[in-house]
Amino acid sequence: MAANAPIVLTDGTRELTSPTPAAAHRRRRSARATGPGGTVLRYVFSALIFLAALFPLAWMAISGFKARNEVVSSPFQFFPDVWQPQNYVEIASDPQFLRAVGVSFGGALLFAALSLTVNSMAAYAFARLEFAFKRTIWVAVLMTMFIPGMAILLTSYIVVTRMGMLNTLAVLVVPGAAAAVHIFFIRQFYLGIPTSIEEAALIDGADRWRIFTAIFLPMSKPVFVVVGITSFLAFWNAYVWPIMTITEPDSALTQIQQYLATFRSERRIEYGLLLAGSTLAATPVIVLFLIFQRYIISGIRISGIK
């Protein structure tokens, strides 16, 4: 019998397998590492990270109750002397703010849906289909990941101008829908799906479109959540591109970041209103993360293993 082979004992009704020496040694080391001291240290370290991440959000939300001068007062003061909820009331009751939130939310949902549609189909083509110059095209797609967005900002503006897309919803949604990083992310997930499932569907007479919609899409929920929320955040936080392409004053397509920029000017910054508006603008994003955090972690883990 080999030195590390498991020892099988029989008690008359079932077989009992004793752990190998190596497995028992690993268990003892794990038990020592996760003793009371190690557990306390992990909780303390996790608490410090949690507080460090929570502090900016808490400061932003509480500063929304401060007067303008209190926000930048010295020495630093975390809580206001007098709580002023009128900052939040003024922002929440502003029709322009409500319209900007509606435009940003609806546009972000549309952008995320378009991004998922385009990138998932491209990912399936690169993961499963064979066509001419596939490797060359894939390398070209990956190379676009290393081009900064600012480097093509001017050329992108010229293209949408010549296409007559300025001051339209299409100019906010269409140009950034296809993204190499999302294609790569979804493709990695598709590469992990067994080919036997696809081969069985082909034998049953299903075509490629049927396989994609009936097999691959239902299995893509974890990775779709990650890509969808990433696309949603990209649209929600967009500032430079909307400023360049939505040029009409008081446009109905004004987004939330453009609205918040109105509280900053060369001579005066309304810090209380700005921070109150930023808190309200960040709330939908935080709620989305809390709802889908399980799928986000699962999607990143699964695609990272492939």
KAGIZI-V899450 format. One record per pair of residues at least 24 apart in sequence whose C-alpha atoms are under 7 Angstrom apart, sorted by the first residue. I is the first residue (numbers start at 0). J is the second residue. Records with the same first field share a line. If there is no record, write none. Layout:
# KAGIZI-V899450
I: J / J
This chain:
# KAGIZI-V899450
59: 274 / 278
60: 274 / 275 / 278
62: 271 / 274
63: 271 / 272 / 274 / 275
64: 271
65: 271
66: 271
67: 269 / 270 / 271
70: 270
86: 271 / 272 / 275
87: 275
90: 276
96: 258
99: 253 / 254 / 255 / 258
100: 254 / 255
102: 252 / 254
103: 235 / 254 / 255
107: 231 / 234 / 235
108: 231
110: 172 / 176 / 230 / 231
111: 227 / 230 / 231
113: 176
114: 176 / 177 / 230
115: 223 / 227
117: 177
118: 177 / 178 / 181 / 182
119: 182 / 185
121: 182
122: 182 / 183 / 185 / 186
123: 186 / 189
125: 186
126: 186 / 189 / 190
140: 179
141: 179
143: 179
144: 179 / 180
165: 244 / 245
166: 244 / 245 / 246 / 247
171: 241
181: 226
184: 302
185: 222
187: 302 / 305
188: 302 / 305
190: 305
191: 305
221: 294 / 295 / 297 / 298
222: 298
224: 294 / 295
225: 295 / 298
